[in-house]
Amino acid sequence: MDRETIERVARAAHIKLTDDELERYSRDLGEILTYFELLDEAPGCDDYGVNPVEVADILRDDEPSIRIDPDELLRDMNTYEGYVRGPRLS
Amino acid sequence: MRSYGLSEIRAINGKYSMFHAMTEEEPSEGRFHFSAKDNLTSKGMETCSGSRILEGYRPAFDATSIERMKAAGGELIGKTNMDEFGFGTFSTNSGLEVPRNPFDLERACGGSSGGSACAAAVFEDHVSLGVSTGGSICCPASFCGVYGIAPTYGRVSRYGLIDYGNSLDKIGVLSSKATDLRKYIGVMAGKDERDPTSCAQPELGDSHVKLGSVAVPMEGVEGLSKDVEAAFRSALVELERMGVDVEYVNMPSLKYAMPAYYVLATSEASTNLARYVGMRYGQQEGDLSLKFDDYFTSFRSEYFGDEAKRRILLGTFTRMVGFRDRYYAKALQVRKVVIDDYKRVLADHDAVLAPTMPFTAPRFDDISKMSALDSYKADYLTIPANIAGTPHMSVPCGYDSDGMPIGMQFVADHWNEEVLFSIAEDWEREFELRRPEVVA
């Protein structure tokens, strides 16, 4: 995989790579994708899904419920006046 | 029942590094002790999933699996070391501690539930919860000489599991006692509305099923080390002596399972890991004056390990416009073809059987010389059952010339765990299990 493609993929994934990493992942992913060419010759089918077994559609009653105390969830978060702190939007 | 005190647990952990976090209180008498892989949330006990990016995360709730073990009288004594987010075959891809094999400290425990297998082998009367995505229960069970089962996908609720691949992850059990598999899968199984994938399951069978026949795929006996091949052949002879018919079969789809698995697993992982951005959990001390994207990128670049970055990149690439059909859609089709292949063979046999791993636990210095692809290829025996979501189990079946354990893996049809429980219980009566010499 060429360096330009790896850089584009890394940007999409929010990862900044060092020069060493760019070189290493470029080599590794190239090798792995070459191996994946085996999939081109694999038999296909039409009746496939995204899970290996049938999955039920389960909906709970549309009633408000709190399983975990919000203060508990906020305990270890970086907060300010009860709000989660994050970076600037712009 | 053997019980361990806090100082003893700490001393043992100092030698084997099976736990990342441990209980801080003296374990109580009368409750059974268990440990859980560190990607299962545990209330008040640090949960990092082997990653530096989650250091300091103390969940406010127990995963359903842990909750049910506690309700059954269990006491959680430790969270087990693992490959970061489950990304590995040897538990060496960790941002934290690497567990050591109880039979040889210079060798790996296998992965990614390596710490769980180590704990199951070292502590007496101990059960450990593992999680399998591509073989992460059976591989370390084989390397550490214990029993390990991954039930059908959806049998045990994944609520509270830090996801690797949502369509692949399964919570199971590792123990040096075969009877623990039935007992503790029974404790954890059942519907949980917090994980809809658990809600279509039929009731877990609990009868004893006499094993009548096993199918050995020709594709599963290729590329084995000499010792593994010899131990496996001896085990087949023993099974025949026990009255089991052994038949060799062809399962041509198995060779496509490995690339299909890595496409599906990394595609799902790359989206799951998008949530780790230096807010809400774990590492959060960053430069808040940075712009949104730069802030997120700074955390992910600093705290994700080498293999996590590699799998995120791979998964992001295979989902990109122009590649989706070639990789992701094709991998889903291959999964169905593999399932159909298992169903075809299991229509005539009780289980599919092959060695669990092609070699015994490697030394750490040999692992460091392996390429990423070499490491992926080592999973070729455990991946097919995982991609198919079929229940599978590794049982100890021999030891190599250095005394390292060897395992064999049985695969049953969806929801048919009881045949695996029965096989393990029957096998345990015939096979002399060796325990490692434990010196803290």
Interface residues (C-beta under 8 A of the other chain):
Chain A: M1 T5 I6 V9 A10 A12 A13 H14 I15 K16 L17 E21 Y25 D28 L29 E31 I32 L33 Y35 F36 L38 L39 D40 A42 P43 G44 C45 D47 Y48 G49 V50 N51 P52 V53 E54 V55 A56 D57 I58 R60 R67 I68 D69 E72 L73 R75 D76 M77 N78 V84 R85 G86 P87 R88 L89 S90
Chain B: G56 Y57 R58 A60 F61 T152 Y153 G154 S167 L168 E193 P196 T197 C199 A200 S253 K255 Y256 P259 A260 Y262 V263 S270 A274 V277 M279 R280 Y281 Q284 E285 G286 L288 S289 L290 K291 F292 D293 D294 Y295 F296 T297 S298 R300 S301 F304 K309 R310 I312 L313 L314 T316 F317 M320 R326 Y327 K330 A331 L332 Q333 V334 R335 K336 V337 I339 D340 S371 A372 L373 Y376 I387 A388 G389 T390 H414 W415
